Amino acid sequence: MVKTAVVDEVLGASGLTLPDDAIDSAKEAVSALIERASSQENGASKVDRRLVDAAIEELDQKISEQMDAVMHHESFQAIEKAWRQLDFLVSRTNFKENIKI
């Protein structure tokens, strides 16, 4: 089990601000990553870089799949379309002519 202080230090160093309901999940994830990457030899903790790289690759793949699902979801695309149309309208509007949007 990874010490709570170490996990808190890692999360603190990341600079992330997380909502209260996500803190426990983040702590569990960081703890699992540290445990997975560490091996105990002679009482000293060593990190196997290959395991870390494999974990990062696996995490990157999962995040990519999730982002792909979000970006191609019908609801997200409708919102993106509306924002692009609004951006186009605002960028082409001459506000010196006392026009309000």
MODELLER restraints for C-alpha pairs under 7 A, 6 or more apart:
rsr = mdl.restraints
at = mdl.atoms
rsr.add(forms.Gaussian(group=physical.xy_distance, feature=features.Distance(at['CA:2:A'], at['CA:31:A']), mean=5.83, stdev=0.5))
rsr.add(forms.Gaussian(group=physical.xy_distance, feature=features.Distance(at['CA:2:A'], at['CA:35:A']), mean=6.61, stdev=0.5))
rsr.add(forms.Gaussian(group=physical.xy_distance, feature=features.Distance(at['CA:7:A'], at['CA:27:A']), mean=6.26, stdev=0.5))
rsr.add(forms.Gaussian(group=physical.xy_distance, feature=features.Distance(at['CA:7:A'], at['CA:30:A']), mean=6.36, stdev=0.5))
rsr.add(forms.Gaussian(group=physical.xy_distance, feature=features.Distance(at['CA:7:A'], at['CA:31:A']), mean=6.13, stdev=0.5))
rsr.add(forms.Gaussian(group=physical.xy_distance, feature=features.Distance(at['CA:37:A'], at['CA:47:A']), mean=5.37, stdev=0.5))
rsr.add(forms.Gaussian(group=physical.xy_distance, feature=features.Distance(at['CA:37:A'], at['CA:48:A']), mean=5.86, stdev=0.5))
rsr.add(forms.Gaussian(group=physical.xy_distance, feature=features.Distance(at['CA:37:A'], at['CA:51:A']), mean=5.61, stdev=0.5))
rsr.add(forms.Gaussian(group=physical.xy_distance, feature=features.Distance(at['CA:37:A'], at['CA:52:A']), mean=5.60, stdev=0.5))
rsr.add(forms.Gaussian(group=physical.xy_distance, feature=features.Distance(at['CA:38:A'], at['CA:45:A']), mean=6.15, stdev=0.5))
rsr.add(forms.Gaussian(group=physical.xy_distance, feature=features.Distance(at['CA:38:A'], at['CA:46:A']), mean=5.57, stdev=0.5))
rsr.add(forms.Gaussian(group=physical.xy_distance, feature=features.Distance(at['CA:38:A'], at['CA:47:A']), mean=4.68, stdev=0.5))
rsr.add(forms.Gaussian(group=physical.xy_distance, feature=features.Distance(at['CA:38:A'], at['CA:48:A']), mean=6.61, stdev=0.5))
rsr.add(forms.Gaussian(group=physical.xy_distance, feature=features.Distance(at['CA:39:A'], at['CA:45:A']), mean=5.96, stdev=0.5))
rsr.add(forms.Gaussian(group=physical.xy_distance, feature=features.Distance(at['CA:39:A'], at['CA:46:A']), mean=5.65, stdev=0.5))
rsr.add(forms.Gaussian(group=physical.xy_distance, feature=features.Distance(at['CA:39:A'], at['CA:47:A']), mean=6.53, stdev=0.5))
rsr.add(forms.Gaussian(group=physical.xy_distance, feature=features.Distance(at['CA:40:A'], at['CA:46:A']), mean=6.64, stdev=0.5))
rsr.add(forms.Gaussian(group=physical.xy_distance, feature=features.Distance(at['CA:70:A'], at['CA:76:A']), mean=6.72, stdev=0.5))
rsr.add(forms.Gaussian(group=physical.xy_distance, feature=features.Distance(at['CA:71:A'], at['CA:77:A']), mean=6.87, stdev=0.5))
